[in-house]
Structures are given as structure tokens and as C-alpha cells.
Amino acid sequence: MSASTIALALALGLATGVLSGLFGVGGGILFVPILLALGLGQLEAQATSLLAILPTVAAGAWNQRRYGNLRVRTAVIVGLASVLGVEIGARIATALPEDTLRRLFAVLLFAVAAQLVWRTVRARPRYPDLP
């Protein structure tokens, strides 16, 4: 790995970390496209993203816990249940052709974007009396 690739990876990782902390997203939504831009294949990007998200999740959860926003019991239940889901998903991902996996990922990104647009358009002001 060249020095310029490492520098780009560090810069993109920092930017992705800021966006993860700001918007509460990460993993597939941010890391996978960044890793694809760095030249990884779809399957490698997804697998690498699963590991790369761990420090981000730990730091984000730690900070949100300090602010009183973390529901530990719910997080543990969801996290433990997701372990089985990750195992199933990884088996499916490795069985699919990379092109199909990339297209399915694109559909996921479009679905997330559509949901965000839909919720933003329909949103009512949380505090309508404030300017």
C-alpha cells in the first residue's frame, strides 16, 4: 500500500467518522462506498466495513452514553440478535456474484435516500412556536 493510498484512506476515514458521528450512520452507508473508491471489490469492501465500524461504534456509543442518549439494554438485545443476521448475510453475500451484490447494495442506498427524502418532506416542526 502506497503512502498516498494510506493518506487518502486516513482522510476518508476521518471524514466518514465525522459523518457517522453527525448523522448516526456508518457501515454500509458510508464505509462501503469509500472502500470501493479506494479500489476494493464489493465483497472485500463490505467485509472490511464490518471491522472498520467497530471502533466508530465504540467511540460513538461511549460519547452518546455520556450525553444520556444510549439505551444499553436495547442495544445489547439488538446487537446479540444481529450476530445471527450477520452470519446469515455473510453466507449469502459470499454466494452471490459480485455484480449482483453491488446492484443490491445500490438498491439499499437508493431506498435509504428515498426514505430520508420522504420523512423530510412529511416532517412537521418539532417545536412549531420557535422561530
N, C-alpha and C positions, 0 to 999 in steps of 0.2 A: 504494500500500500504506500503510495507516494505521499510526500509531505503536503502537497496541495489537496489531495483527497482527504487526508486527515483534518486539515484546516477547514475544508468545506463541510465535512461531517460534524466537526465541533460547532461551527456556526449554525448549521441547520438544526443540530440537536438543541442548541441554546434557544433558537427561535421557536422550535417545536415545544420546548419546555415552557417558554413564556406563554404560548398559545394554550397549552394544556392547563396551566395554572389559571389563566384568564377565563377560559371558556369551559373548563372541566371535561375536556375531551383529550384523547390521545390514541394510543394503539393504532388501530387500523385507519382511523380517520386522518391522522397526521403523520405518523411514523412510516406507514407503508408507502405512501406517495413519495416521501423524502428518500426512503431507501431505494425505491425504484429509480429516482432521479440520480442516485449515486451508482447505478448500474447493476443492482442486484436483480435477480429474477423474482417473479411474483411469489413463489413459494418460499424462497430464501428471505424475501422482504417480510413476509407475514411471520415466519418463524423468528426472525431477528427482532421484529417488533414486539413479540411476546416477551422476550427477555429484556429489551430496552425499556419497556414500560414499567418494569418493576421498581427501579429507583425513582421514577417520576411519580408513580402511585404512592410509594412510601413517603416521599417528601410532601406531596400534596395532601395526603391523609393526615400526616403529622401537623401540618400547618392548619388545616381545616379543623382538626381536633382542638387546637389551641383557641380557635375562634368559637368553639362550641357548636360547629356545624356537622360533626360526624356522629352517625348513629352506629356505634361499634357492633352491637348485636345484629342489626340488619346487614351490615357489611360482611360479617363473618358468615352468616347464613347464605347470603348470595354468593360470596366467594367460594365457600365449600361446594355449593351446588354447581358452580361454574366449572369446577375442576373436571367433573364428568363431561360437561359440554365441550370443554377444550379438547379432551381426549377424543371424543366423537368427531368434532370438527377437524382435528388434525388428521385423523384417519381418512375422512372424506377428501380433505384438501390434497393429500398425497396421492389419492386415487384418481383425481381429476387431471385432465390435460391442463398445462399452464395457461393456455389461451382461454379456456373455459373459466378457469379460476380468476383470471384478470377481468373477464367480462362480468362475472358475478360480483366481483369487488366494485366495478364501476356502477353496477345497478344499486349496490348498497350505498355508495356515495351519493348517487342521484336521489335515492329515497330519503336519506338523511337531509339533504339540501331541500327537497320538496317539503318535508315535514317542518323544517325550520321556517321556510317561507310561509307555509300555511299557518303556523302558530303565530308568526309575527303579524300577518295580515289580520288575523282574527283577534289578536290580543286587545284586551281592554286595559286602560291605565290602572296600575296597581293603586296609586294614590291620586284620584282624579282632581282633588282640591288643590294640589300643589302645582305651581307654575312650571 
